[in-house]
Amino acid sequence: MKSKENIVFLGMMGSGKSSIGFLISKRLRMEFFDIDQCIERDQDMKISKIFKEKGENYFRNIEQKITLQILKKRGIVVALGGGAFLNKNIRKEVIKNHFSIWLKVSSEILLKRLKNAKNRPLAMNATKE
């Protein structure tokens, strides 16, 4: 059986994947990858700008490509984007080959965290309703 040596944090946007993933990676002395930050570096623009200028489909294609590349590494901690686990290819890879942790947060707490979000394109729409 293949060793599941990567730790992957999953959950809704605002659930704490990046914050907790970073802290765990430091504690375990493992390299940390925040997929959203990796996408922004690769595209040389903020995710909100990618959504605005290129659309969600473009973003999701880039997200899949970069996520699957990073998940090929071993001995790392990864914070997926909030919607990444909905992608069947990413989901299949995570379930099959990695130790995953779903961060469950109540909708009330998420709304409080995302209420004034300026850098989360989908959160800005969700909190207006």
N, CA, C and O atoms as a DFTB+ gen file, in Angstrom:
516 C
 N C O
     1  1       0.833      -1.181       0.000
     2  2       0.000       0.000       0.000
     3  2       0.881       1.250       0.000
     4  3       1.914       1.305       0.667
     5  1       0.452       2.230      -0.752
     6  2       1.172       3.483      -0.867
     7  2       1.022       4.313       0.417
     8  3      -0.075       4.409       0.968
     9  1       2.100       4.897       0.881
    10  2       2.070       5.720       2.083
    11  2       1.368       7.050       1.803
    12  3       1.615       7.693       0.783
    13  1       0.504       7.442       2.710
    14  2      -0.181       8.736       2.589
    15  2       0.586       9.748       3.434
    16  3       0.194      10.064       4.557
    17  1       1.679      10.247       2.879
    18  2       2.560      11.090       3.679
    19  2       2.291      12.583       3.557
    20  3       2.901      13.365       4.285
    21  1       1.408      13.004       2.671
    22  2       1.041      14.416       2.599
    23  2      -0.201      14.649       3.438
    24  3      -1.065      13.779       3.547
    25  1      -0.281      15.835       4.032
    26  2      -1.464      16.234       4.793
    27  2      -2.150      17.331       3.987
    28  3      -1.538      18.343       3.645
    29  1      -3.429      17.117       3.689
    30  2      -4.184      18.061       2.868
    31  2      -5.378      18.568       3.672
    32  3      -6.188      17.782       4.162
    33  1      -5.476      19.886       3.801
    34  2      -6.589      20.504       4.506
    35  2      -7.660      20.920       3.504
    36  3      -7.383      21.568       2.495
    37  1      -8.895      20.525       3.817
    38  2     -10.057      20.798       2.977
    39  2     -11.080      21.573       3.788
    40  3     -11.059      21.546       5.018
    41  1     -11.962      22.255       3.103
    42  2     -13.057      22.931       3.786
    43  2     -13.512      24.145       3.011
    44  3     -12.926      24.520       1.995
    45  1     -14.567      24.746       3.511
    46  2     -15.127      25.937       2.877
    47  2     -14.124      27.093       2.962
    48  3     -13.224      27.090       3.802
    49  1     -14.297      28.067       2.086
    50  2     -13.470      29.257       2.186
    51  2     -13.741      29.912       3.529
    52  3     -14.889      30.059       3.948
    53  1     -12.664      30.301       4.193
    54  2     -12.790      30.913       5.509
    55  2     -12.772      29.924       6.667
    56  3     -12.926      30.321       7.823
    57  1     -12.585      28.646       6.370
    58  2     -12.612      27.637       7.441
    59  2     -11.301      27.539       8.206
    60  3     -11.259      26.930       9.274
    61  1     -10.235      28.123       7.685
    62  2      -8.958      28.121       8.395
    63  2      -7.911      27.180       7.820
    64  3      -6.914      26.884       8.479
    65  1      -8.126      26.709       6.600
    66  2      -7.189      25.751       5.987
    67  2      -5.768      26.296       5.924
    68  3      -4.816      25.602       6.283
    69  1      -5.625      27.517       5.475
    70  2      -4.286      28.110       5.331
    71  2      -3.638      28.354       6.682
    72  3      -2.463      28.040       6.872
    73  1      -4.387      28.907       7.617
    74  2      -3.829      29.216       8.937
    75  2      -3.410      27.946       9.674
    76  3      -2.296      27.855      10.188
    77  1      -4.303      26.983       9.718
    78  2      -4.008      25.740      10.433
    79  2      -2.943      24.933       9.694
    80  3      -2.042      24.371      10.317
    81  1      -3.048      24.878       8.371
    82  2      -2.044      24.157       7.586
    83  2      -0.646      24.697       7.804
    84  3       0.307      23.931       7.945
    85  1      -0.520      26.015       7.833
    86  2       0.779      26.644       8.068
    87  2       1.322      26.263       9.447
    88  3       2.489      25.895       9.577
    89  1       0.477      26.352      10.471
    90  2       0.916      26.017      11.833
    91  2       1.321      24.544      11.953
    92  3       2.327      24.223      12.586
    93  1       0.547      23.666      11.354
    94  2       0.866      22.231      11.388
    95  2       2.181      21.965      10.661
    96  3       3.007      21.183      11.131
    97  1       2.371      22.609       9.527
    98  2       3.608      22.386       8.757
    99  2       4.835      22.807       9.561
   100  3       5.868      22.139       9.515
   101  1       4.726      23.899      10.287
   102  2       5.847      24.345      11.116
   103  2       6.109      23.348      12.243
   104  3       7.253      22.989      12.522
   105  1       5.040      22.917      12.872
   106  2       5.162      21.979      13.994
   107  2       5.789      20.657      13.548
   108  3       6.605      20.076      14.264
   109  1       5.400      20.186      12.357
   110  2       5.901      18.905      11.847
   111  2       7.153      19.057      10.980
   112  3       7.693      18.074      10.471
   113  1       7.604      20.299      10.822
   114  2       8.775      20.605       9.990
   115  2       8.611      20.065       8.564
   116  3       9.489      19.398       8.017
   117  1       7.456      20.383       7.996
   118  2       7.136      19.984       6.626
   119  2       6.916      21.248       5.807
   120  3       6.517      22.283       6.342
   121  1       7.174      21.159       4.522
   122  2       6.950      22.303       3.639
   123  2       5.456      22.527       3.477
   124  3       4.684      21.570       3.402
   125  1       5.042      23.805       3.422
   126  2       3.627      24.165       3.318
   127  2       3.332      24.796       1.966
   128  3       4.097      25.619       1.464
   129  1       2.209      24.393       1.390
   130  2       1.739      24.962       0.129
   131  2       0.291      25.389       0.282
   132  3      -0.580      24.572       0.581
   133  1       0.039      26.671       0.075
   134  2      -1.314      27.210       0.004
   135  2      -1.627      27.314      -1.485
   136  3      -1.022      28.120      -2.192
   137  1      -2.561      26.512      -1.959
   138  2      -2.836      26.446      -3.399
   139  2      -3.231      27.810      -3.954
   140  3      -2.805      28.169      -5.052
   141  1      -4.033      28.575      -3.225
   142  2      -4.415      29.900      -3.723
   143  2      -3.190      30.790      -3.937
   144  3      -3.100      31.500      -4.938
   145  1      -2.251      30.746      -2.995
   146  2      -1.023      31.537      -3.161
   147  2      -0.194      31.031      -4.339
   148  3       0.401      31.827      -5.065
   149  1      -0.152      29.727      -4.529
   150  2       0.579      29.146      -5.662
   151  2      -0.022      29.599      -6.987
   152  3       0.706      29.883      -7.939
   153  1      -1.349      29.667      -7.048
   154  2      -2.025      30.123      -8.266
   155  2      -1.704      31.590      -8.523
   156  3      -1.401      31.980      -9.650
   157  1      -1.773      32.400      -7.469
   158  2      -1.479      33.824      -7.636
   159  2      -0.048      34.055      -8.114
   160  3       0.190      34.926      -8.951
   161  1       0.899      33.291      -7.597
   162  2       2.295      33.409      -8.059
   163  2       2.418      32.980      -9.516
   164  3       3.065      33.656     -10.316
   165  1       1.797      31.858      -9.856
   166  2       1.870      31.329     -11.212
   167  2       1.261      32.296     -12.226
   168  3       1.810      32.487     -13.310
   169  1       0.142      32.898     -11.880
   170  2      -0.581      33.785     -12.795
   171  2      -0.176      35.248     -12.658
   172  3      -0.586      36.087     -13.461
   173  1       0.623      35.554     -11.648
   174  2       1.072      36.919     -11.363
   175  2      -0.114      37.881     -11.216
   176  3      -0.075      39.016     -11.690
   177  1      -1.163      37.400     -10.550
   178  2      -2.305      38.251     -10.231
   179  2      -3.134      37.615      -9.132
   180  3      -3.094      36.401      -8.932
   181  1      -3.884      38.440      -8.425
   182  2      -4.746      37.976      -7.346
   183  2      -5.886      37.132      -7.923
   184  3      -6.293      37.315      -9.071
   185  1      -6.382      36.223      -7.120
   186  2      -7.468      35.347      -7.562
   187  2      -8.701      36.164      -7.929
   188  3      -9.378      35.847      -8.906
   189  1      -8.999      37.196      -7.173
   190  2     -10.164      38.031      -7.495
   191  2     -10.032      38.641      -8.889
   192  3     -11.027      38.789      -9.599
   193  1      -8.817      38.994      -9.280
   194  2      -8.586      39.554     -10.615
   195  2      -8.699      38.465     -11.689
   196  3      -9.208      38.720     -12.780
   197  1      -8.230      37.263     -11.381
   198  2      -8.376      36.148     -12.330
   199  2      -9.855      35.908     -12.601
   200  3     -10.264      35.778     -13.755
   201  1     -10.663      35.848     -11.533
   202  2     -12.112      35.654     -11.696
   203  2     -12.716      36.773     -12.543
   204  3     -13.504      36.517     -13.453
   205  1     -12.345      37.998     -12.239
   206  2     -12.931      39.156     -12.912
   207  2     -12.525      39.227     -14.379
   208  3     -13.362      39.491     -15.243
   209  1     -11.250      38.995     -14.664
   210  2     -10.750      39.176     -16.027
   211  2     -10.822      37.926     -16.900
   212  3     -10.994      38.027     -18.115
   213  1     -10.691      36.752     -16.289
   214  2     -10.617      35.526     -17.087
   215  2     -11.745      34.541     -16.818
   216  3     -11.967      33.620     -17.603
   217  1     -12.452      34.728     -15.721
   218  2     -13.613      33.902     -15.415
   219  2     -13.299      32.695     -14.541
   220  3     -12.149      32.286     -14.383
   221  1     -14.376      32.141     -13.978
   222  2     -14.219      31.016     -13.066
   223  2     -13.725      29.760     -13.769
   224  3     -12.927      29.022     -13.192
   225  1     -14.169      29.490     -14.994
   226  2     -13.706      28.282     -15.696
   227  2     -12.196      28.296     -15.889
   228  3     -11.531      27.280     -15.684
   229  1     -11.658      29.433     -16.279
   230  2     -10.210      29.568     -16.437
   231  2      -9.525      29.283     -15.101
   232  3      -8.558      28.524     -15.030
   233  1     -10.054      29.915     -14.032
   234  2      -9.470      29.719     -12.709
   235  2      -9.483      28.247     -12.315
   236  3      -8.475      27.729     -11.833
   237  1     -10.604      27.569     -12.513
   238  2     -10.718      26.167     -12.106
   239  2      -9.754      25.269     -12.879
   240  3      -9.223      24.308     -12.324
   241  1      -9.525      25.574     -14.149
   242  2      -8.547      24.800     -14.933
   243  2      -7.142      24.986     -14.389
   244  3      -6.393      24.018     -14.253
   245  1      -6.781      26.221     -14.079
   246  2      -5.462      26.508     -13.505
   247  2      -5.348      25.868     -12.125
   248  3      -4.309      25.303     -11.782
   249  1      -6.411      25.958     -11.340
   250  2      -6.416      25.363     -10.004
   251  2      -6.156      23.860     -10.076
   252  3      -5.377      23.328      -9.285
   253  1      -6.802      23.173     -11.016
   254  2      -6.585      21.732     -11.157
   255  2      -5.144      21.433     -11.535
   256  3      -4.510      20.566     -10.934
   257  1      -4.627      22.140     -12.519
   258  2      -3.259      21.900     -12.991
   259  2      -2.246      22.083     -11.859
   260  3      -1.399      21.218     -11.635
   261  1      -2.333      23.189     -11.158
   262  2      -1.366      23.504     -10.108
   263  2      -1.538      22.572      -8.908
   264  3      -0.549      22.111      -8.337
   265  1      -2.768      22.295      -8.527
   266  2      -3.015      21.407      -7.387
   267  2      -2.448      20.026      -7.647
   268  3      -1.765      19.468      -6.788
   269  1      -2.720      19.466      -8.815
   270  2      -2.230      18.119      -9.116
   271  2      -0.703      18.086      -9.206
   272  3      -0.088      17.081      -8.849
   273  1      -0.088      19.167      -9.676
   274  2       1.391      19.255      -9.692
   275  2       1.936      19.223      -8.269
   276  3       2.862      18.469      -7.970
   277  1       1.367      20.032      -7.402
   278  2       1.863      20.127      -6.022
   279  2       1.656      18.807      -5.286
   280  3       2.515      18.390      -4.509
   281  1       0.530      18.153      -5.523
   282  2       0.237      16.901      -4.827
   283  2       1.161      15.758      -5.239
   284  3       1.142      14.698      -4.615
   285  1       1.960      15.955      -6.267
   286  2       2.963      14.950      -6.654
   287  2       4.145      14.960      -5.687
   288  3       4.878      13.977      -5.582
   289  1       4.324      16.076      -4.985
   290  2       5.414      16.168      -4.006
   291  2       5.094      15.256      -2.832
   292  3       3.949      14.835      -2.667
   293  1       6.082      14.951      -2.029
   294  2       5.891      14.089      -0.858
   295  2       6.377      14.788       0.399
   296  3       7.326      15.571       0.363
   297  1       5.717      14.496       1.507
   298  2       6.123      15.058       2.785
   299  2       5.774      16.515       2.938
   300  3       6.553      17.282       3.504
   301  1       4.598      16.920       2.437
   302  2       4.197      18.331       2.478
   303  2       2.826      18.466       3.153
   304  3       2.098      17.492       3.345
   305  1       2.512      19.708       3.502
   306  2       1.188      20.070       4.001
   307  2       0.588      21.018       2.966
   308  3       1.251      21.945       2.499
   309  1      -0.682      20.773       2.612
   310  2      -1.341      21.544       1.560
   311  2      -2.671      22.085       2.064
   312  3      -3.439      21.374       2.712
   313  1      -2.934      23.357       1.757
   314  2      -4.249      23.951       1.982
   315  2      -4.886      24.119       0.606
   316  3      -4.440      24.936      -0.199
   317  1      -5.931      23.339       0.346
   318  2      -6.635      23.462      -0.931
   319  2      -7.474      24.728      -0.932
   320  3      -7.793      25.277       0.123
   321  1      -7.826      25.184      -2.126
   322  2      -8.790      26.267      -2.246
   323  2     -10.155      25.758      -1.816
   324  3     -10.392      24.550      -1.813
   325  1     -11.051      26.658      -1.454
   326  2     -12.360      26.287      -0.943
   327  2     -13.181      25.408      -1.873
   328  3     -13.922      24.541      -1.409
   329  1     -13.060      25.620      -3.179
   330  2     -13.852      24.838      -4.131
   331  2     -13.101      23.701      -4.792
   332  3     -13.678      22.975      -5.602
   333  1     -11.846      23.528      -4.473
   334  2     -11.001      22.555      -5.182
   335  2     -11.483      21.120      -5.030
   336  3     -11.374      20.335      -5.972
   337  1     -12.006      20.766      -3.880
   338  2     -12.399      19.377      -3.638
   339  2     -13.624      18.985      -4.463
   340  3     -13.930      17.798      -4.583
   341  1     -14.321      19.954      -5.025
   342  2     -15.447      19.662      -5.919
   343  2     -14.971      19.115      -7.261
   344  3     -15.734      18.470      -7.981
   345  1     -13.717      19.373      -7.591
   346  2     -13.131      18.873      -8.837
   347  2     -12.865      17.375      -8.681
   348  3     -12.155      16.958      -7.766
   349  1     -13.437      16.569      -9.579
   350  2     -13.337      15.107      -9.431
   351  2     -11.904      14.603      -9.514
   352  3     -11.565      13.633      -8.836
   353  1     -11.056      15.221     -10.314
   354  2      -9.664      14.779     -10.433
   355  2      -8.867      15.087      -9.161
   356  3      -8.081      14.262      -8.694
   357  1      -9.080      16.265      -8.618
   358  2      -8.411      16.629      -7.365
   359  2      -8.927      15.743      -6.233
   360  3      -8.146      15.206      -5.447
   361  1     -10.245      15.597      -6.158
   362  2     -10.854      14.778      -5.098
   363  2     -10.334      13.343      -5.138
   364  3      -9.990      12.776      -4.100
   365  1     -10.278      12.764      -6.318
   366  2      -9.794      11.386      -6.476
   367  2      -8.342      11.266      -5.998
   368  3      -8.000      10.321      -5.287
   369  1      -7.501      12.209      -6.381
   370  2      -6.092      12.205      -5.983
   371  2      -5.955      12.330      -4.466
   372  3      -5.189      11.589      -3.849
   373  1      -6.684      13.254      -3.871
   374  2      -6.589      13.466      -2.427
   375  2      -7.040      12.222      -1.672
   376  3      -6.351      11.772      -0.756
   377  1      -8.170      11.669      -2.040
   378  2      -8.717      10.512      -1.326
   379  2      -7.799       9.299      -1.464
   380  3      -7.581       8.567      -0.498
   381  1      -7.274       9.093      -2.640
   382  2      -6.469       7.900      -2.912
   383  2      -5.072       7.960      -2.287
   384  3      -4.574       6.949      -1.792
   385  1      -4.443       9.128      -2.305
   386  2      -3.014       9.187      -2.013
   387  2      -2.582      10.085      -0.859
   388  3      -1.385      10.193      -0.590
   389  1      -3.511      10.727      -0.177
   390  2      -3.116      11.709       0.834
   391  2      -3.974      11.586       2.078
   392  3      -5.099      11.089       2.029
   393  1      -3.430      12.046       3.192
   394  2      -4.173      12.118       4.447
   395  2      -4.883      13.463       4.446
   396  3      -4.233      14.508       4.443
   397  1      -6.210      13.445       4.449
   398  2      -6.948      14.705       4.355
   399  2      -7.720      14.993       5.636
   400  3      -8.174      14.086       6.333
   401  1      -7.853      16.273       5.920
   402  2      -8.570      16.746       7.102
   403  2      -9.569      17.801       6.647
   404  3      -9.191      18.826       6.080
   405  1     -10.855      17.538       6.904
   406  2     -11.913      18.483       6.560
   407  2     -12.154      19.397       7.757
   408  3     -12.473      18.922       8.847
   409  1     -12.004      20.686       7.561
   410  2     -12.259      21.662       8.615
   411  2     -13.703      22.124       8.504
   412  3     -14.069      22.840       7.571
   413  1     -14.511      21.712       9.454
   414  2     -15.935      22.041       9.445
   415  2     -16.176      23.234      10.358
   416  3     -15.812      23.218      11.534
   417  1     -16.791      24.264       9.802
   418  2     -17.066      25.493      10.540
   419  2     -18.530      25.854      10.302
   420  3     -19.038      25.675       9.195
   421  1     -19.198      26.350      11.311
   422  2     -20.612      26.713      11.169
   423  2     -20.781      27.858      10.175
   424  3     -19.873      28.665       9.977
   425  1     -21.942      27.914       9.561
   426  2     -22.214      28.977       8.587
   427  2     -22.177      30.354       9.247
   428  3     -21.801      31.335       8.606
   429  1     -22.563      30.435      10.516
   430  2     -22.525      31.723      11.218
   431  2     -21.085      32.240      11.334
   432  3     -20.819      33.420      11.101
   433  1     -20.175      31.354      11.692
   434  2     -18.771      31.751      11.825
   435  2     -18.203      32.110      10.449
   436  3     -17.479      33.097      10.313
   437  1     -18.527      31.317       9.439
   438  2     -18.036      31.629       8.086
   439  2     -18.514      32.998       7.640
   440  3     -17.731      33.779       7.100
   441  1     -19.785      33.301       7.854
   442  2     -20.311      34.607       7.453
   443  2     -19.594      35.747       8.165
   444  3     -19.302      36.777       7.556
   445  1     -19.309      35.567       9.459
   446  2     -18.566      36.593      10.205
   447  2     -17.171      36.784       9.617
   448  3     -16.702      37.910       9.455
   449  1     -16.510      35.657       9.298
   450  2     -15.142      35.739       8.769
   451  2     -15.109      36.350       7.378
   452  3     -14.160      37.053       7.033
   453  1     -16.133      36.089       6.576
   454  2     -16.115      36.501       5.168
   455  2     -16.863      37.802       4.899
   456  3     -16.829      38.316       3.781
   457  1     -17.531      38.332       5.903
   458  2     -18.398      39.491       5.725
   459  2     -17.709      40.654       5.016
   460  3     -18.298      41.271       4.128
   461  1     -16.498      40.952       5.390
   462  2     -15.785      42.089       4.796
   463  2     -14.620      41.654       3.909
   464  3     -13.677      42.414       3.689
   465  1     -14.698      40.426       3.406
   466  2     -13.614      39.893       2.572
   467  2     -13.499      40.686       1.279
   468  3     -14.486      40.888       0.570
   469  1     -12.305      41.126       0.986
   470  2     -12.043      41.874      -0.252
   471  2     -11.289      41.016      -1.265
   472  3     -11.268      41.328      -2.456
   473  1     -10.670      39.931      -0.788
   474  2      -9.818      39.124      -1.658
   475  2     -10.424      37.764      -2.003
   476  3      -9.717      36.886      -2.497
   477  1     -11.710      37.579      -1.754
   478  2     -12.360      36.297      -2.017
   479  2     -13.537      36.539      -2.950
   480  3     -14.603      36.950      -2.492
   481  1     -13.373      36.296      -4.242
   482  2     -14.404      36.661      -5.227
   483  2     -15.749      35.992      -4.991
   484  3     -16.779      36.636      -5.189
   485  1     -15.787      34.759      -4.589
   486  2     -17.062      34.086      -4.368
   487  2     -17.685      34.495      -3.046
   488  3     -18.909      34.493      -2.917
   489  1     -16.875      34.843      -2.068
   490  2     -17.389      35.274      -0.757
   491  2     -18.091      36.614      -0.876
   492  3     -19.097      36.845      -0.205
   493  1     -17.583      37.490      -1.707
   494  2     -18.188      38.814      -1.839
   495  2     -19.615      38.681      -2.346
   496  3     -20.493      39.422      -1.902
   497  1     -19.866      37.757      -3.263
   498  2     -21.211      37.540      -3.769
   499  2     -22.094      36.870      -2.737
   500  3     -23.267      37.222      -2.610
   501  1     -21.558      35.916      -1.998
   502  2     -22.338      35.143      -1.026
   503  2     -22.787      35.999       0.146
   504  3     -23.891      35.812       0.657
   505  1     -21.951      36.934       0.580
   506  2     -22.283      37.722       1.761
   507  2     -23.229      38.879       1.436
   508  3     -23.749      39.516       2.352
   509  1     -23.459      39.161       0.164
   510  2     -24.383      40.229      -0.220
   511  2     -25.836      39.780      -0.143
   512  3     -26.744      40.610      -0.102
   513  1     -26.056      38.478      -0.125
   514  2     -27.435      37.960      -0.141
   515  2     -28.102      38.036       1.200
   516  3     -29.258      37.638       1.338
